[in-house]
Amino acid sequence: MADYSVAGGDAFAAFVKKSEEEEAKNAAKQNGKGTGSFTYETQQWVGLEQGQAHILRLVGNPPESLTPGFKAGPYDAHEIFFETIKDDNGDRMQLRLPCHAEDINDEHIMWRIINKVKEVDWVEDPANPGKKKRVPKHEKTLVYDKITHGGFNPADPKEADSYRYSKGWSGQQVVIMNVIDREDDWCVTNKHTKLLSKKVTVGKDGTAYPTIGVPSYGFLSTLKKLVKIYGSWENYDVQVVKTGQMNTPYEVKNASYYKSVGVPEIDQSKLEVVSLENGLTAEERAYERYDIAKFYAPTSYKNLKERLGKTIQEVDATFSTHYYQELVSLAEKEEAERKAAQEEAAAANPAAPEAAPVYTAASDPAPIVESAPAYVAEPAKVAEPAKVAEPVAPAQPATPAQPVMATRGTVNAASALAPNKIAALKGWMKLTEAQKAQIKDVILDAAGNVTNVLYTEDAATQCKCNDCNMPSPQDFSSCPVCGADFEV
């Protein structure tokens, strides 16, 4: 059984930094400032239901697209653009594209095709004098409709909804991750992780149809905030709730922390399944994981040529481009590399049986698999759950702190504080047990905000935090109240 290495702290620091950069870019645009033995069919998924809490332990490093300088392993989280479309023969296919390249010159051929077809003109907006609006430049061409609506026929009643809701060749950006599901015994019994889905629909015959991954928007940014406070997500269980709200589609809380301090910030009916283990146990590290790089690799050039080649030739005929010729060359190069890799592997180990997967950060993706469960639409929205305030993310250094997860025993041994007073200290998890024991009392106002912290007589001379103005012994490395790290 494989024993996977612990997810790296540096990768999580890069994840936080990159996520914040992406949020800044998006904000600028909005402000007008920027332009194992398991086969594929038996993959097990955790589906999120709107308004329902689910307890999970996320496994592996953040996606490579958000961790610059870190090469993702095959079992780490991966981001792709995904959509089910119609191919040249009218058959459904899954189109999987990589994330956009940092340099436009390195952009995947499919993104260059899509960008060409979806070019826009800026024209005067009659409804807003003095302002301009975007108008698709090639909207009247046949290839525009095919690429923006996935090839579905709006006149066919069976395809009308698919045409209306399809994101076309561009697809939706999703993250796919290995997780340990705390709410049943499947992972424990099978010694294997599950994959996380925004929804799993069960057909009349009992067949499960998972939506592939979770939309990156709103989910990864929420995880970033959690990681910024608590460090690697392998160190604690999380409670995930799909809210159905546009701006905050997901709420993610550190379930282990709230259980350890006895504060009812999470679903109390699921408290029993929340683990207080700081990190994966030796048994959990040995669980087999799904090779996400293999199952959800970008669609091969060969398949793009064979299944979408005619449409790409139509693009060339419409715009006098040469994408199809380039695609043929890429497919030939891909096939040559595949054969060379097979021959090299056979020469190096001619009679070796297939080994159990072992995680290494530099592992190459395994061969591409082109089949997958069907994409299904989102169900109707239900009432939103009551919102509970999350801890405010304090200012952090480049590398987030790796707090030790307290158990009930350590909380009681370290401090006699009431649970609500411990919960009010955002930097509690950064303190050592000795430092926690030096906090004699926490004074709260009627709203539950900290107004003062009292320390034992043996505590060092106190000084005020520059961020929250609350007192801390001068030998503390971080503020117990707001969690800000002190310079040393």
Buried (B, 14 or more C-beta within 10 A) or exposed (E): EBEBEEBBBEBBBBBBBBBBEBEEEEEEEEEEEEEBEEEEEEBBBBBBBBBBBBBBBBBBBBBBBBBEEBBBBBBBBBBBBBBBBBBBEEEBBBBBBBBBEEEEEEBBBBBBBBEBBBEEEEEEEEEEEEEEEEEBBBEEBEBBBBBBBBBBBEEEEEBEEBBEEBBBBBBBBBBBBBBBBBEEEBBBEBBBBBBBBBBBBEEEEEEBBBBBBBBBBBBBBBBBBBBBBBBBBBBBBBBBBBBBBEEEBBBBBBBBBBBBBBBEBBBEEBBEBBBBBBBBEEEBBBBBBBBBBBBBBBBBBBBBBBBBBEBBBBBBEBBEBEBBEBBBEBBEEBEEEBEEEEEEEEEEEEEEEEEEBEBEBEBEBEEBBBEBBBBBEBEEEEEBBEEEEBBEBBEBEEBBBBBBBBBEEBBEEBBEBBBBBBBBBBBBBBBEEEBBBBBBBBEBEEEEEBEEBEBEEEBEEBEEBEBBEBBBBEEBBBBBBBBBBBEE
